Amino acid sequence: MYEQGKTLLQEYYGYQDFRPGQKQIISSILDQSNTLGVMPTGGGKSICYQIPALLFEGLTIVISPLISLMKDQVDSLIDLGIKATYINSSLDGVEIRERMERVEAGKVKLLYLAPERLESYDFKNVLSTIDVSMVAIDEAHCMSQWGHDFRPSYREVGTFVRKIPGRPIVTAFTATATGQVIADIQSVLGIASENTFITGFSRENLSFSVLRGQNKFTYLERFLKSNKEESGIIYATTRKEVDQIHSTLNKKGFQIGKYHAGLSEDERKTYQEDFLYDRLKLMVATNAFGMGIDKSNVRFVIHYNMPKNVESYYQEAGRAGRDGEESECVLLFNARDIQIQKFLIEESVRSPERKMQEYQKLQAMMDYCYTQRCLQGYIVRYFGQETDVMCGKCSNCSQEFIEQDITLEAQKIFSCIHRMNERFGASLIAKVLKGSKEKRIQQFRFDQLPTYGLMKSYTEKELVDLINILIAEGYLVLTEGQYPIVKLGVRAVPVLKGQEKVLFKMKEQVKSIVEDDELFERLRGLRKDLAKQEKVPPYVIFPDSTLKEMSKHVPQDEAAMLEIKGVGVLKYEKYGNLFLKEIISFSDPDRVIETVPTRPASIRRAAELTPDDGESSHMFSYRLFKEGMSLKDIAKGRDMSLITIQNHLFKCSSDEEVDVDWDEFIPSEHENEIVKVIEEIGTEKLKPIKENLHETVDYMAIKAVMVKHGLI
């Protein structure tokens, strides 16, 4: 079955093989095992459940957190010729009933649902009448009470799945999960450790930067001018800040949308669709925007403020470069961001245990902002993946950053903390080093210390920043809570003794992310026109990564175009001729491209015919087969997978007792060998049988032998 999945990958998605992480996860699912996949954003999670959904006979239910995600995913699947739909609160009662009728009639392979819909009385009734082969849970960290985005309705998914007749396979996927969250998901869904696959958290196409002490808006404006043709998201913490950024950039001529909970639903929908359809290049938003947004060509994400934890940051930053192309993630940080997040924790969290956990997560986010080590490395270590690899391009690894020796400053700070008996926070330590006249300093007699005023040439803000850098690097330790105390860490000792140096890095200048490419821009323009005609987001037609491949390899015919990653047979039939014409007019203006051949007559006939009254879908496929059509042509004409049509024949044979000539599917030179291997291994799973046979023997041949020889 795995090889059949690979065929579907090539036919529908235009990729020759699965990625290493996808192989393990898909194999586990096809072996009928409940499976958890922890994969980085852009790692291809959706393919891990979409391919098995096409191979399994029944319906696959995909539980998804946001309306926008469902619509994006379903639009993309329909464009590939896959029967999918969604049901959520954006639909009225009539639309919901129509879609449920299609589900009951077996006309849908993938049904996307919000978790809140699971308890619907009508939906429970429908479930009792249909065959559900798999339930896929996207953004599974929402299930965990220890996750950064816990949703109580998600917690009930495990109970819901256990009530489905036939106990379907359960699969879960997330990009941001610590060890504690992974263990919680496993417990709720009954997923074994051996069926949990963590494919790594690293996003090699992303460049991470943390900029401290910048004038945020000045930097933002310079950055946007340097990357004016690229799509990007700007995140801010509060609605007020989003409104201010949006208004100011609009006045400066930038085409930008905005998104936060204070806008009407119509306003949010309009701005979001304009961004998805590339009518707007920029979006400024609170973290309410973007979870699961499937827009693949976001080239940069800028955080105007520090988020509340590393999970939120990585999920939001991960919306850049989902197509695998080089993209940039910039965090603009100052100390005020910390105070805003502490205020939000105090206002929104009641449980003391939960509050302490939120402060721990906030400290980890602060450490990220101040660390001098590789930023990508810091993130993957946070999620439990041990690595010493330097990414080579983040703000702490890149050659664009200049190195500064701050050993002497560090020694002065350490000495001051020691003389203050390690009992105070960063703000008071900075005041002592600055030589502040504040009354409290005189009360504690800190103005009598040798370190009083030792760094008076610095501002208090600069001193607090230096202290936070030393905390992030482990030279200093911070206690937990709203009013943390700074203490000396073990790394401070060799610095005080003059045995080690402390180094700090700063960025020099802004540069553009994407180099000029005239052909790429022409293809992007064609894609935008087609997207407008078909009323779909541009990336649904082809992602940027596919256009880049076309621009790089400049294909001149159908065969070469089908070698491009992301161009499958179905995509080529819809768009290949148009893109070939554009490429050839650019590379060879005097040549005239031939029109793409129309579909063969048998495929057209399969597409035009419909089942007779009372005729089942599988019997209709059998009738077309008996009329002389190949299974492949039937599949193309009916917009179904080849596997589904093959299964229709087997169902006809067992349920309707019709006569099928199985020899047509069995290579005669391998028939006896197939029988022998089946008798030795048994029929419980097909994969071990195939692994013991010649590579030319496919799953259809194995199943045909089973039926012919009565081995099922």
N, C-alpha and C positions, 0 to 999 in steps of 0.2 A: 504493500500500500504506500510505503514511503516513496518508491519510484514513481507511482502514479501521482503523488503529490508534487513531485519535481516536474512532471509533465504539465500539470496545471499551473505551476509557478511560471513556466516558460510561456504557456499559452495566454494566460490572463495578465501576468505582471511584467513579462518581458525580461526576466532574470534567468540566467542559466542554472544557478544552483543556490541552495540556501546558505546563509551565513552560518559559521560554526555554532553559535548559540541557538539559532533557529533549528538546526538539525536535531540537537538533543531534545529540545522541548517538543517539537513535532513528533519525533519518534516515540517519546513517552506518551503523548496524547493518543497516537494511533495504536499504541499497545494497551489502550483502555485504562490508563492510570490517571487518577486525579493529579494535576500538575500545577506547580507554581513557577512562573518565570519572572525573574528580577532582571530587567534589561534597561540600558540607558535609553532616554528619549531619542527617537530616530533610529533605534536598533531593530525595528521591524517587528514589534509586538503583535500588531494586528494580523500580519500574515500567519503568525503561529496559531491563531484560532480560525482564521478564514479558510486556510487550505484544508484542515481537518473537517471543517463544516461542509465543504464541497464534497469531501470523500464519504462522509457519513450519510446514511440514508435519510434520517429524520431532520427535524428542525434544530438549529442552534440558537439559543437565546443569549444575547450579549447585554450584560448589565453595565450601564454607562452613567456617569454622574451628571453630565450636562447636555442640554438640548442641542447646543451648537456642535458638540462633538458628534452626536448621533447623525445630525443632518449632513455634516461633512463626510463621515464614513459611508453613509448610505448613498450619497451622491456619487462618490468615487466608485463604489461597488456596482451601482446601476450603469455607470459609464463603461465599466468593464464587461457588462453583460451578465452580471450576477444578480439573482433575484433576492433583493433585500428590502426591508422597510423598517420604520421605527414607530413607536407609540409613546407619546409624552403629552405634557400639559399644553403644548402649542397647538394641538389638534382639537377640533370640536367632536361632539358625540357621533355625528354621521361619519366623519373621516375615520374615527377609531373603529366603528362597526365594520366599515368597508375593509379596513386593513385586517381586522380579525377574521373576517370571512375568507380573505385570501390565505391567511395562515391555516385556517381549518381545511381549506381545499388543497393544501399541499403546494401552493404556488409561491411560497417564500422559503428560502434556505437560511437566511440570517434575520432574526428579529431583534432590534435594539430596543431596550426598555430602561426607563429610570427605575431605581430600586423601589420608589414609592408605589409604582404600579403593581408590584407583586402581590399585594394584599387585596387587590380589586376582586370583588365577587365574580364579575363577568369573566375576568381573566382566569381565575381558578377553575371555572366551569369549562372553559376552552381547553385548558391543560389536560383535563381528564379524557379528552377525545383525540389528542394528537400525540405523535411519537416525538419526544424531545431527546435527541441524542447527546447534546452537550450544552452546558451552561458556562459561558465565559464571563469572568468578572474583570472589567477594566478598572484601572486606578484602585487596585485592591487595598492599598494602604488606608483608604477611607474606612475599611472594616475594623481597623485596629484602634483600640482605645489609647494606644501609645503613639499613634501616628499624628502627623502635624495637621491633618485635615480630616479628623474623625467625624463620621456622620452616623448617627444612631440608626437611620433607615438601612444603611449598608450592613450593620451588625446583624440584621435579621435575614440576610441573604442565605446564610448557612441553614437556618430553619426552613426557609422556603425550598431550597434545593432538596432537602431530605423528604419533602412531601410530594415531589414530582413522581408520578408512576414510572417504574422502570429504572429509577436511580441513574440518571444520566451522568456522563463524565463531567467533572468539575475542573475548570481551568481558571487560574487567576494570574493577573499581570500587574506589575508596578515598576516604576523607574526609580522611586525614592523610598527605600525601606532600610532601616537599621536592623540589627540582629533581633532586637526585642520585637519589632513590628513583624518581621518574618515569622518568628515563633508564634505570635498571636494569630496571624493569618492561617498558618498550618493547623493550629488547634481548632479554630472555628470551622474550617472546611474539611478537616480530616485528610490533610496532604502530608505524605511521608517525606522525611528529609531526603531520601534517595530520589524522589521525584520533584525536588526543588532545585532549580537551576539558576545560579547567579552568574550572569555572563560578563560581569564587570560594570563599573559605573563610569568609566572614563569616556569622555566625548572628545576624540582626537581632533575633530575639525573645528572645535571652539577655542578661541583665545580669550582667557580671562584676565581682567585688569581690575585692581582696586586703586582708586585715586583719592588721596586725602589732601585736605588743605586747598583744594581748587575752588575757584568761583564756579559753582555748579552750572549756572545758566550760561555763563560765557563759554565754558567747555562744551556744553550741550549744543549751543548754536554753531560753534566751530566744527564739531563732529558732524552735525546734520548737513552742513554746507559741503563737507568733504565727501559725503556719501548720499548725495541728493537723489540718486536714481534707485536707491535700495530701500527695501521694506524693513521697518524696524518698530520695536515696541519700547516705550518709555514707561517704567513703573514708578509711581509715587505712593506714599503711605496714606495720605488723606485725600478726601474729595476736594477740599479747598485747594490743595497743591496741584491736583490734576486740573482743576478749572483755571488756575493761574497760568500754568505751563501752556495749556491749550490756547488760552486767550492771547498770550504774549507771542507764541509761535505763529498763530494765525495772522496777527497784525504784521509779522515780519515776512509774510508771504509763503509760509510752509502750509502744504495741504495736509491737515492732520485731524483725526477723529479723537473722541474721548469716550471713556467708559467707566462708570462707577454706579453704585447702588442708588445714588440720588437722582439719576436720570430716569425718565419714563421708559417703559418697556419698548415703545416704538423708537425712541431716540437711541437706546442701546442697540436695538436690532439694526437700525439704519447704519449707524457708525460701524458696527461689526461687519455687516455685509459689504459696505464700501471698502473696508480694509481687506476682507477675504477676496474680493473680486478685483483687487489692485486699483480701485478707483481712488483710494487714498493710500499713500505709501507709509504713513506714520499713524501710530495710535499711542495716546498717553492714557494710562489707566491705573486704577488700584488693582490689588491682586484678585479682585472679583473677575477680572478679564483673563481669558486665555486657557483655563484648565481644559486640556484635551483639544484645543484648537488645532486643526490638522493642516494649517497653512504651512507649506514646506519651505517657502522661499524667504522666510524672515532672516535677514542678513545680520541684524544686530539687536541686542536687548540691552538697554541702559537702565540701571536702577538709580533713580534720583535720590532715593533714601535706602538705608540698610533694612532688609526684611527682618522678620522676627526670629527666624531660625534657618539653618543650613538647608533643611529639606525644602522649605518654601523657595529659598533662593535658587536652588539647583533646578527645581521644577520650572520656575519662571524663566530663568536664564536658558534652560533647555529648549525653550520654544524657538530659539535661533538654530538655524542650520539643520532642520529635520531632514533635509534632502542630502545631507552628507557633505555639502559644500562649505568652504571656509567661512566662518562667521565670528562675530566678536561680541563679548559680554563684558560690560563695563559697570562697575559699582562706584558711584560717587558718594563718598562717606564723610560725615563730620560728627562730632560728639553729640550734637542735638538729636541725631537719629536714635542714639541709645536712650535718651530721656523720653522720647516719644514712645518707644517700644516698652519701656518700663511702666509708663503711664497706662498704656493699653493693657498690659498684664494685670496691673492693680485694679483696673476698672472692669475687666471682662472675666477674670478667673477667680472663682470663689474657693475651691478646694485647696487647702494648704499643700497637699501632696502634689496636685497638678501645678500649683503656682511655683513650687520649688523646681519642678521639671521644666517649666517654661523659662525660668531664670537660667537653668543649666544650658538649655538650648540657645538662649540669647547670648550667653557667654561664649559658646562655641562659634556663633556667628560673628561676634566681636573679634574673637581670635583670628577668624578668617580675614577680617578687614585689616588686621595688624601684622599677620604672619609675614616673615621674610622668605619662607620656603615656597616651593612650587604650589600654586593655587589649585591646579588640577589634582596634584598629589594630596593636598590637604582634604579636598572633598572626598576623594575615594577612600582615604583612610577613615574619615568620619563615618562612612557607611560600612566600615569593617573590612575593607580590602587592603591588605598590606602591600605597599609598594615603595620603592626607593627611586622610581623613574622620574626624571625631570621632563616636563612636557616640552621645554625649549622655546615656548612662545608666550607664556603668561607674563604678567607684569613683574614677576619675580625671577623669571628665567630668561626673558628676551634681552637681546643686545640693545634694544631701544631704551633700556633703562640704565641710568648711571648709578654707580655704587658709591656710598658715602660711609666713612668710618665714624661711628658714634661711640667708640669705646670709652673715651674720657667722660662724655655725658652720662653714659650708663653707670660708670663708677661713682659719679657724684650722686646720682639718684639712689643707687644701692646704699651708699653711706648714709644718706638722709633718712631712708626708711629704717635702717638699723638704729639710728639715734632717736627715732620717734617710737622705738620699741615695737614696730610692726603692728600698730593698733589703729591705723587710720586709712581713709580712702585716698584715691588718686588726686582728688581735687585739693585736699588739705596739704598733701605732700607737695603738689605743684606750687601752692601759695607760699610754703616755707622756702622752697628753692628760689622762688621769684623775689622773696623779701617783702611779702605783703604786710601791711600795717593793720590787718584785720584784728579786731579785739580778741577773738578766740585764740589766735596765735600767741598773743601776749599773756592770756590767761594760763595757757599750757607752758609758757616760758620757752616756746620754740624759737623766739627771737634771740635766745642766748646760745643756740646750737651753732657749731662751726659751719654747718651746711646752710644756715640761714642766709638767703640772698646770694648763694653761690652761683646761681644761674640767672641772675637778674636781667641779662640781655635777651632772654626768651620771654615770650608771652605765656600766660598760664595755660592757654589752649595748646600751644606747642609742647609744653611740658607734660600735659595730660596725654597728648598723642604719643610722646616718647614712652611714657609709662605703659600705655596700652600695647605698644609694639613689643616691649620687653615682657609683658604678660603673655602675649600671643606666642612668643618664642620660648617660653618656659623659664626665662630668667627670673620672673616674678610669679607669684601665685595669688589668685584672687579668691576670697571666700564667697559663698553663694548668698543670694538674697537681694533685697532691694537696695541695701546700703553695704556693699561689699568692702572688705578690708584687704589692703595690699601687704603681702608678706614676701620675704626673700625665698627664691627657689634654689635648687641645687646647682643650676647652671650659673648662678651669680658668683659663686665662690671662686672659680678659676679666673673670672673677669676681674674681680677685686684684687686678686693676687698678681694680675698682669700676665697670666698664662694664656688667655684667649682674647680675641678681638670680637667686637659686635659691629656688624655691617648692615646698612640700610640702603634700599633702592628707590629711585625716583624716576618717573617717566619724563621724556624730553618733548615729544610733539605728537600731534594727531595726524593720522594718515588715512587714506581711503582703503576700504576692505577689498573691493573687487577691481581688477585691472580692466581697462577698456577693451572691448571685443565687439567689433562691428557686426559680425554674423550673429553672435549671441543676441545682440540687441534687436536685430531684424527678426529672429525667431521668436523672441519675447513679444515683439509687436504683433506678429501673426497669431501667437497664442492668445493674446489679449483680445484680438478681434473675434477669434473663434469662440472664446469663453463668453463674450458678450452675446453672440448669436445663439449659443446653446444655453445661456443663463446658468452657467456653472462657474465656480472659481477657476482661475487660470491653471493652478497646479493640478486640478483634476484631469486636465487634458495631458500635460506632461509637467513633471517637476523641473526646477531649474537645473538639477543635476543631469537630467536627460538632454536638455537643450545644450548644456555645456559639452556633453559627449558628442552631440551632433556637430557643434562648432569646432570641436577638436579634431574629429575624424572625417568630417565632411563626406558623408556617405553619398554615393552617386546612383544607387539602384536599390531595389527592394531587399535583396539579400544583405547588402551592407547595412541598410537601415534596421533590419531585424537583429543585427548583431549589437546594436546600441542598447545599453542597459535601460530598461524601462519601456522599451518598444516591443510589446507582444503582438501576436497575430491579430487580435481583435483591435488593438490600438492602431495598428498599421492600416487595417481595413477602413477605419474611420478617418484617420488623419494623415497617414503616411504620404499619400500623394501630394497633399498641400505643402507639407514640410520639405519633401524632396524638391518640389518646384522652387521653393524659396532658397534652398541650399544651392541648387544648380544655377539659379539666376544670379547668385552671388559669386560662385566659383567659376562658372562657365556660361556667361550670358548668352552666347550664340547657340547653345544647345537647347532643343525642345524636348521636354520630358513626356513620355507616353502616359496615357491615362491608366490608372490601376485597373486591372481586369475585374469584371463583375464577378459575383459569386457564381459557382457552378450551378447548373440547372437543378440538380438534386437538392442542394442547400436551399435554393430559392423556393423549391416546392415544399420542403419541410417547414420553411418559415411561413408559407402561405396557408398551409392546411391547418385545421384544428380538429380536436377529437370529436367524434360523433356523439350524439346525445347518449348519455349513460356510459360512454366509453372511458375507461380509466386512463390515466396518463401513461402507465406502463404498457397497457395493451395498445395504445396509439403508437408508441415507439416500436412495439413488436410488428404492428401492421406496416409501418414504413419500412422496417427491416425486410419483411417478407416481399415487399414490392421491389426490392433490389437496392435500396439505399444502404450505404455503409454507415456503421455506427458513428463514425466521425462526422459525416455529413448531417446525420440526424441531430447530433449534439450541437453543431454549429447553427443549423436551421432553427432549432428550438431554444437556442440560447441557454443550453444546459451543459454541464460538464460531461466529458466522455464517460467518466466513472458512473454517473447517474444513469446514463443510457444503458451501459453494460448491466447495471443492477436491475434495470427494468426487464431485461431478458430473463435474468435468473428468477425474478419475482413471477413473471408469466409462467415459467417452467414449473415452479412449485405450486403456485396458487391456481392457475388456469389450466394446467396440464396441457399446454400447447407443445407442438413439436419444434424443437430448435436443433439445427445441425451443429452440434458442438465441435465437430472436427474442423469447422471453418476457423476456429480460434485456437486450435491445438497444433503446435508444430509436431508432425508425425515422428520425426527423428528423436524427439525428447519425451514422447508420451509415456513409454514404459519407465523411463527414469523418474518422471514426475510421480507416477503411481507408487513407485518404490519409496521415494523420499516421504510422501504423504503417509504411507503405512508405517514408516519408521518413526516419524516425528509426531504424527497426529494432526488433527484439524483445528485445534484450539486457536492457533495464531498462524497467519500466513507468512509473516516476515521470516521466521526461521526456515520455512520451507523454501522460500525464494533464495535465501542465502546459501542453500545447499544445491542449487541448480545452476545450469548454464545462464550467463547474464542476459541472453536473448529471450529467455522464458519470462513472460510478464504475468501479472496477477490474474489477468483475464484467462490466460491459459490454465493456470493452476485451478481456478474456480470451475472452469469448464470441465477439466478432468475429474474433479470431485463429483460434479453433477452426473457426468456421463457414466462414471464407474460406481455410482452410489456410495461414495465415500464420506458424504456429509452426515 
